[in-house]
Amino acid sequence: MRRAPRPGRPVPIDHQTVTHLTEFVQTRRGVEAYIEMPTTLTQTTVLLVAYDGEWTRRRVPSPEWARSFAKHMEIPGYDAAVVGYPQRMRDYNHRQKLQARRKLADET
């Protein structure tokens, strides 16, 4: 059984994570990176948010790695603790919940 990395310690980045993040940026418009700093409970993560609010989050080795990724992909990178999260992300989550409820209601 593999142990999970301890919070706050860098995690190695795997090919699947890099591929997922890269494909998200390349297949969506207006993507921005929100870098979430490590805490005692969580590791560093990068949250990518597209123009329509669709988002994805992945653990990354460090804030520096996330900034470097954003720079390499030529997208804006922000410290999430400083700027917060965009309203379009919350709006997207709300729309997804409404669609799921409608689908469930249609099935019954």
C-alpha positions in Angstrom: 0.0 0.0 0.0 1.4 3.4 -1.1 1.4 6.2 1.5 0.0 9.5 0.5 2.6 12.3 0.5 2.5 14.5 3.6 0.7 17.8 3.2 3.1 20.7 2.7 5.8 18.6 1.1 6.4 18.7 -2.6 4.9 15.9 -4.6 6.5 14.6 -7.8 4.6 15.6 -10.9 3.4 12.8 -13.1 3.0 12.8 -16.9 -0.8 12.4 -16.6 -1.1 15.6 -14.5 1.0 17.6 -16.9 -0.9 16.2 -19.9 -4.3 17.0 -18.3 -3.3 20.6 -17.4 -1.8 21.2 -20.8 -4.8 19.8 -22.6 -7.2 21.9 -20.5 -5.3 25.1 -21.5 -5.0 24.1 -25.1 -8.7 23.1 -25.6 -10.4 26.0 -23.8 -10.5 29.8 -24.2 -9.4 32.4 -21.6 -7.8 30.0 -19.1 -6.2 31.5 -16.0 -4.2 29.7 -13.3 -5.0 30.2 -9.6 -2.1 28.9 -7.5 -3.2 27.5 -4.1 -0.4 27.6 -1.6 0.3 24.5 0.6 -1.3 24.4 4.1 -0.8 21.9 6.9 -3.7 19.9 5.4 -3.1 20.3 1.6 -0.3 20.3 -0.9 0.2 23.0 -3.5 -2.4 22.9 -6.2 -3.1 24.8 -9.4 -6.7 25.6 -10.3 -7.2 26.3 -14.0 -10.4 28.3 -14.8 -11.7 28.8 -18.4 -13.6 31.8 -19.7 -17.0 30.1 -19.1 -16.1 29.0 -15.5 -15.2 25.4 -16.3 -12.3 24.4 -14.0 -9.9 21.7 -13.1 -7.6 21.4 -10.1 -4.4 19.3 -9.7 -1.7 18.9 -7.1 1.6 20.2 -8.2 5.1 20.1 -6.7 5.4 23.7 -5.7 4.0 27.2 -6.2 7.1 27.9 -8.4 6.2 24.9 -10.6 2.7 26.3 -11.0 4.0 29.8 -11.9 6.4 28.3 -14.4 3.6 26.2 -16.0 1.4 29.3 -16.3 4.3 31.3 -17.9 5.2 28.4 -20.3 1.5 28.1 -21.3 1.3 31.9 -21.7 -1.7 32.3 -19.3 -2.1 34.6 -16.4 -1.2 33.1 -13.0 -2.5 34.4 -9.7 -2.1 33.7 -6.0 -5.6 32.5 -5.1 -5.2 33.6 -1.5 -4.6 37.2 -2.7 -7.1 37.6 -5.5 -9.7 35.0 -4.6 -11.6 32.9 -7.1 -13.5 34.2 -10.1 -17.2 34.6 -10.0 -17.5 32.7 -13.3 -16.3 29.6 -11.5 -19.0 29.8 -8.9 -21.6 30.5 -11.7 -20.4 27.4 -13.6 -20.7 25.3 -10.5 -24.2 26.6 -9.9 -25.2 25.9 -13.6 -23.9 22.3 -13.3 -26.0 21.7 -10.1 -29.1 23.0 -11.9 -28.5 20.8 -14.9 -27.9 17.8 -12.7 -31.2 18.4 -10.9 -33.1 18.9 -14.1 -31.7 15.7 -15.5 -32.7 13.8 -12.4 -36.2 15.3 -12.5 -36.5 14.3 -16.2 -35.5 10.7 -15.4 -38.2 10.3 -12.7 
